[in-house]
Amino acid sequence: MAKKEHNLLVNVDELTWGFGDTPELLFNKFNFSLYKWDFSVLMWKSWAWKTVFSKFLTRKLKAPKGVIHYKMSDISEYSDDEVQMYRRKLWLVFQDYKLIDYMTVKENIIYPLKIYGMWDATIEAKYNRIRKELNLIPFEDRPIKKLSGWEKQFVNIARAIIHEPELIIADEPTWNLDRDNTQKVADVLMRLNKEWKTILLFTHDIHLLNYIKKNTQINLFKL
């Protein structure tokens, strides 16, 4: 069955871009479509490619007009306020966590919500759901600096999904994990996708890719 246009979440139309000091193009008429509830995997050809594309998607780099659309809306034309609202609809799961070491697991997860000025009761309700879903209870009171790598990544994912974003961008989420813990992270991403979250995964981890392909349907783009 053809995908409906109204389910189109992100569309990239012939993105062409290169660094100003080199004639070689990083993107040459690159096209990409992401639909609601997709699980898409981008296997990137270079660190530069992945970094720049992430910045385009989050509007940290501004693409030319008419090139990147979110729900048919040109993100290059967003005002500063609209950019902030847009970024709350997607969330990056960083490969290096970007957690605050001296804070506990819970404090890290709810910190962005406090910055947004959300009511404490609402924050608690959101957190209680996440702590059960990701089984954070055994280590939720520990400071980040005392966690293992996979525990930090679960906190990283929890911080992403507590915002209830429409799109989760997972940037090399298993880059420093062993095989067993890689599969734990993959299981969480697949479960989130089955719960109607759209997943965009950047990876070069063949084991992770094969494990996910074996257990769920994905759209694979090799770049």
C-alpha positions in Angstrom: 0.0 0.0 0.0 1.4 3.4 -1.0 2.2 5.7 1.9 -0.2 8.6 2.2 1.2 12.1 1.7 -0.4 13.4 4.9 1.8 10.9 6.8 4.9 12.5 5.3 6.9 13.8 8.3 10.2 15.0 6.8 11.1 15.5 3.2 14.5 16.4 1.7 14.4 17.5 -1.9 17.7 17.6 -3.8 19.9 18.9 -1.0 23.1 20.2 -2.5 25.8 21.5 -0.2 29.5 21.5 0.3 32.1 23.2 2.5 33.1 26.6 1.2 36.8 25.9 1.1 36.6 22.8 -1.1 35.0 22.1 -4.5 33.8 18.6 -3.5 30.1 18.4 -2.6 29.1 16.7 0.6 25.5 16.4 -0.7 24.7 16.3 -4.4 21.0 16.4 -5.1 20.3 14.2 -2.1 16.6 13.1 -1.6 15.1 11.6 1.5 11.6 11.0 2.8 10.6 10.0 6.3 7.0 9.0 7.1 5.2 8.9 10.4 5.9 5.6 12.3 8.8 4.7 10.1 12.0 3.1 11.4 14.6 4.4 9.0 18.3 3.7 9.2 21.0 5.9 7.5 24.4 4.2 7.2 26.6 7.2 6.6 29.7 7.5 4.5 31.5 10.0 6.7 31.4 11.7 10.0 31.1 15.0 8.3 28.0 13.8 6.3 26.2 12.6 9.4 27.1 15.7 11.5 26.0 18.2 8.8 22.8 16.3 8.0 21.8 16.2 11.7 22.4 20.0 11.8 20.2 20.5 8.7 17.4 18.4 10.3 17.5 20.3 13.5 17.8 23.7 11.8 21.2 24.4 13.3 22.3 24.8 9.7 19.8 26.5 7.4 19.2 24.7 4.1 18.1 26.6 1.0 14.4 27.4 0.7 12.2 24.6 -0.6 14.7 21.9 0.3 13.8 20.5 3.7 10.1 20.3 4.8 8.5 19.1 8.0 4.9 18.1 7.5 5.0 20.0 4.2 6.2 23.2 5.9 9.6 24.7 4.8 11.8 24.8 7.9 14.1 27.4 6.3 11.3 29.9 6.7 10.7 29.3 10.4 11.1 32.2 12.8 13.3 31.8 15.9 10.3 30.9 18.0 9.0 28.4 15.4 12.5 26.8 15.3 12.3 26.3 19.0 8.8 24.7 18.8 10.0 22.5 15.9 13.0 21.2 17.9 10.6 20.1 20.7 8.9 17.9 18.2 12.1 15.9 17.6 14.8 14.8 19.9 18.4 13.7 19.5 19.8 10.7 21.3 23.4 11.7 21.4 26.2 9.2 21.0 28.2 10.9 23.8 25.1 11.2 26.1 25.5 14.9 27.0 24.3 14.2 30.5 25.1 16.2 33.7 27.5 14.0 35.7 26.7 15.4 39.2 22.9 15.1 38.7 21.0 11.9 39.4 19.3 9.9 36.6 15.9 11.4 37.5 17.3 14.9 37.7 18.9 14.6 34.2 15.7 13.3 32.6 13.4 16.0 34.0 15.8 18.9 33.8 14.7 20.1 30.3 11.0 20.0 31.4 11.8 22.2 34.4 13.6 24.7 32.0 10.4 24.8 29.9 8.4 25.7 33.1 6.2 22.6 33.1 4.1 22.0 36.2 5.7 19.7 38.8 2.7 17.3 38.8 2.9 17.0 35.0 6.7 16.3 35.2 6.2 13.6 37.8 3.5 11.9 35.8 5.7 11.9 32.7 8.7 10.6 34.6 6.8 7.9 36.4 5.7 6.5 33.1 9.2 6.6 31.6 10.9 5.0 34.7 8.7 2.0 34.4 8.9 1.7 30.6 12.7 1.7 30.6 13.1 0.0 34.0 15.1 2.9 35.5 14.0 2.2 39.0 17.1 0.2 40.1 19.5 3.1 39.4 17.3 6.3 39.2 18.8 7.8 42.3 22.4 7.4 41.3 24.5 10.2 39.9 25.4 9.8 36.2 29.1 9.5 36.9 28.4 6.2 38.6 26.5 4.6 35.7 27.7 2.1 33.1 27.7 2.9 29.4 24.4 1.2 28.7 22.7 2.7 31.7 23.8 6.2 30.5 22.3 5.4 27.1 19.0 4.4 28.6 18.9 7.7 30.5 19.7 9.4 27.2 16.8 7.7 25.5 14.5 8.4 28.5 15.4 12.1 28.3 14.4 12.0 24.7 11.0 10.2 25.0 9.8 12.1 28.0 9.2 15.0 25.7 6.8 12.8 23.6 8.5 13.9 20.4 7.1 12.9 17.0 10.6 12.0 15.8 13.5 10.4 17.7 16.9 10.8 16.0 19.4 8.3 17.4 22.9 9.3 16.6 25.2 6.2 16.9 23.5 5.2 20.2 25.6 2.0 20.6 29.0 3.2 19.5 30.8 2.3 22.8 28.6 -0.6 23.9 29.3 -4.4 23.8 27.0 -6.7 21.8 24.6 -7.6 24.6 24.0 -3.9 25.6 23.8 -2.9 21.9 20.8 -5.3 21.7 19.2 -3.8 24.8 19.3 -0.4 23.2 18.0 -1.8 19.9 15.1 -3.5 21.7 14.1 -0.1 23.3 14.2 1.6 19.9 12.1 -1.1 18.3 9.6 -1.1 21.1 9.2 2.7 20.8 8.6 2.3 17.1 5.9 -0.2 17.7 4.3 2.3 20.1 4.0 4.7 17.2 7.2 6.7 17.5 9.1 7.6 14.3 12.8 6.5 14.6 15.7 7.8 12.5 18.9 5.9 13.3 22.4 6.9 12.2 24.8 4.1 12.5 27.7 2.2 11.0 27.3 -0.7 13.4 26.7 -3.8 11.2 25.7 -5.9 14.2 23.1 -3.4 15.3 21.8 -3.2 11.8 21.5 -6.9 11.3 19.8 -7.3 14.7 17.2 -4.7 14.0 16.6 -6.0 10.5 16.0 -9.5 11.9 13.4 -8.2 14.4 11.5 -5.4 12.7 10.8 -3.8 9.3 13.1 -0.9 8.5 13.9 1.5 5.6 17.6 1.3 5.0 19.6 4.1 3.2 23.3 3.5 2.6 25.2 6.7 2.0 
